Every structure is written in C-alpha cells, then in structure tokens.
Amino acid sequence: MDIGKAFGFVFEDENWIVKVLIGAGIFAVALLFSWVILIPLVIGMAILGGYQMEIVRRVIRGEVDGLPEWDDWGKLIADGLKYIVIGIVYALPAIIVSLCLGVPAGILAEDSPGLSSALSLLSSCLGILWGIVISIVLPAAVAFFVDEDELGAAFRFGDVLAFVRNNLSTYLVTFVMSWVASIVGSLGSLLCGIGVLATVPYSYMVIGHLYGQAYVEGQGRMGAPILEEEPF
C-alpha cells in the first residue's frame, strides 16, 4: 500500500482547498443544527460518508486523479446512509452484548456492587475487542458494497471475513493508518476548535483512499482502469 499517497492525494487536486472547505461547511452545518434535532447531523455525516465511498469507488476503478466533485448529492446521501447501516449491522454483536451485560449490571448496582462492576468491566473489554475487529473488517465490507454497488455484498460475512483473513497484513495496516487519519482529523480541535471542521473531512478522504487501496491490493489488481481493446 502507498500510505503517502493516501495522505497526500488530496493536495494533488488543483481545487483541493475548495473541496475540503465544502466538506468543512457540510460538517459545520451538521454540528450547528444537531442540538435542535439529530437529522441534520445524520444527513451531514451521510454526505461525508458518501463522499468517502466515492473516493473508495474511484480508487478501486483506478480513477485516482484528484478528488471527486461535490455533485450528485442524492447519490452521496444514499451511499452514506448505506455506509451507516453497514456500520450498525457490524456493531450489533457489541450492542447486544452491552445490553445483556449492562442491564444486569445496573440492576445489581446497589445489592451487589462488586458483581455489577465486574459485569461492566467485562462489557467494556468485549466492546473494545469487538471495536478492533470491526475496524479491521469494516473496510473490506464497505469495499465489497462499493465494488458491486449492492448493499447485500457487505453482508456476505463469510466472503468478507475470508477476504480479510487472506489479506490480514494489509487490513492491519489499513486499521492502523485509519486510526492515524482519525487522530489527524481530531487535531483541528487544537485550533480553537475551528480547524476540526477541515481536518475531519480530510480524514474521511484519507480513510476512503486507504479502504480502496486495501481492496485493490487484496484483489491483486494494478489499481488502474482496464481498457478494452478496440476491434480491428
């Protein structure tokens, strides 16, 4: 994988400042109105997620010159909502375990504080472990969806897990570098909190490129479009 390319491709677009600022504006509006109702936040994150999916799509297809345009908003929102659904489905085991352990822990809090604390600790540990698993597997599930343009492709759990297992080193690198990109995304908060409006969309772009690269490498592709030979 070309890690430097993932973090630097954004700046190769001649209009990268405008495109990052558009992402920042979307993120700002989502945060600004989220205190009234969560719908703007969901839609805003869906748009950013859809843009990230478009970057994954372009990398898989070998269309790696610059950033996508901010157009076809309906497609961005639809892809972003599907991305959210994929994440929720893969998080369900952790959610179920948390409920199964969290409810008894709450009930036992007064009568058996020791047992309640143990259940809470177990729930937290299992949640962290599953979070790591999701972070490794989710990039492949997302790429399956993007490549086939079919939501159900992300839920062919056997195929997704086998793909990750066969390319485990690649997806471990993707996990670590996505984590690094997320940290970069949070660093903008150091600039009076305003910088995060730009660094978060940037981190989405980087992670999208990483997801696409991992899938291309796993498929053994060259990362360039395949041109059909013209008939003589």
Order of alpha helices (4+ residues) and beta strands (2+ residues): alpha-alpha-alpha-alpha-alpha-alpha-alpha-alpha
